Amino acid sequence: MKLTCRCCGKKFESEKIGPPFCSERCRLMDLGAWASQKYRIAGAAVKDEAQKQNDSDEE
């Protein structure tokens, strides 16, 4: 199956089904982008535990 790498755009051949990355480097670059919050999923903001604690302290 011919795929295009999501990170660098390189076309490559792959037999496995999964996220289309041409190399371990591209896979890790994509993971790093998610970890640094470069990519985000649209939706309502979610409060973290510190924000929830501050809200309850103010009441």
Summary of the structure (lengths in Angstrom):
residues: 59
radius of gyration: 18.5
end to end distance: 58.2
largest distance: 58.5
contacts: 98
relative contact order: 0.13
helix: 37%
strand: 10%
